[in-house]
Amino acid sequence: MARRHDSLIPLSRQHNHALILALLIRRRDGIERGEAAWLKETATRVQKAYVAELQGHFEVEEEVLFPDMERYLGRLTLVGELVEEHKTLRGLVRQIEAAPAVATFDDFAARLDAHVHKEERQLFVEFEKRMPADEALKLGREIDARLLKACPRL
């Protein structure tokens, strides 16, 4: 990923963690111990990642980043798409918690990977091109503060 505006670095760092999670799922990390064990371990891995970072990450984007970007840049169709993707990913986490299945993990990994790349390659690029510098810095401070509360293990 390209070097990000300082205000977006905390979110990009979490994006890297999400991409690693998706990669571990796609590579079937630990499957050599058997599918049942892999399903259980991977469900635990996804749940821990969701509680530790993804849930708070989505909240910070939806409550801080997206509204501020739209306040300064106008309505962005991309933001609506990203919010819908967050809902889908949350739903997949619930499915994984209820009944872990290889197909659900594959869907989750593919969607998470695509979502992260969309934010990095489209939303963040738009932010860097168009957000006023002083507003970007203020927003960065708010993102940092909110991520510390939402994801205290960071």
N, C-alpha and C positions, 0 to 999 in steps of 0.2 A: 504494500500500500504506500501511497505517496505521503510525504511529510505533510502533516495537517496543521491548520491554524491552531495556535496554542489553546484556544477555547474548546476545541474539539478533541484534543489528545486524550482526555480521560475516556471519552466515549469510544474512540478508536482503539484504545488499549483493551477495552471490554469486547470490542468487535473481534480482536485477535483471539481472545479467550473463546468466544463463540465459534469462530472458525476452527479452532483446535478441537472443540467438542464435536462439531460436525464431522471432522476428519476421523476422529477416533471411532465414531459410529460407523462411518462408511468403511473403514478398514477392519471393522469387527474386532477391535482391540479386546483381547481376552477370550475370544470364541473357542480357542483351543481347549478350554476347560469344559466345553459343552454348551449347547445352545441355551438350556434352561438357566445355567449359571450366568451366561453372558446377558441374557434378558434381565435377570435380577440385578446384576451389577451395573448394567447400562441404565436401567431405570433409576437406580440410586444416583448414578453420576449425573443424569439429566436433572433429577429433582434437586440435588445439591447445587448445581449450576444455576438452576432457575431461582432458587431461594437466595443464593449468595449474590447473584449479579443480574440475571436476565430480567427478573421481575422489576427490580429497582431501575434498571436501565430503561426498560420500556416506559415506566412511569415518568422518569426525568425527561425523556424525549417528548412524551405526550403532554406533559404539564409545563415544561419549560422551553425546550428547543423548538418544537413545532409551532406553538402559539407565537413565540417571539419572532420566528422567521416569517410567519404569515403577517404579523403586525407590521413588519418593515418591508416585506417583499410582495405582499398581497397574497391572495388565495393561491395555494399550490396544490394541483391535482395529486402530485407525488405524495404529499403529506397524507391525504386520504388513503392512498394505496398502502402506505407504510402502517398507518393505524389499523387497517384491515389485516395486514400481515401479522401485526402484533396479536390481534384477536385469534387468528388462525394458529399461531405458535402457542399461545396460552391454551387453546383447546387441545392441541396435540400433546402438550405436557399433561393435561388432565387425562387424556386417553392412555398415555404411557403409565401414569399412576394407577389407573383402574385396571388395565389389562395390557401389559407390555407385549408387543408383537414386533417382529422384524420389519414388517411393512410400515408400521407406524414410526419406528425409528428411522427408517429410510426416508419417509416423507418428511419427518421433522428435520433431519440432517440436510436434506436438499433445500427445504424451504428456509431454514436458518442461514445456510450458506448464501442463497440467492438474496435474501433480505439484507444481510450484512453488506454484500457487494453493491446492492442498490443504494443503500445509504452512503457508503463510501464513495461510489463513483458518480452518483447523481446529486443526492441531497447535500453532502458536504462540499462538493464542488460548487454548487449553487450558493451555498453559504459563503464560501471563500471569495467568490466573484462579486457578490452583491450586497452582503451585509455591511452596513456602515461600521467602520473600525471601532469607534467608541462603544457602539451597541454590542459588537462582537465581544469586546473585552468584558463588559458588564455581564453579558450572557455566560461567558466562560466562568466567571466567579460564581454565578448562580448554579451552573451545572456542577462545579466542584463541590459546593456546599451541599447541594441536594444529593449528589452521589455518595458523599460521606455519610449522610443520614440513611439513605436507601440501601446502601451496600457497605455497612460498617466494617466488614472483614477485609476491605481493600487496603 
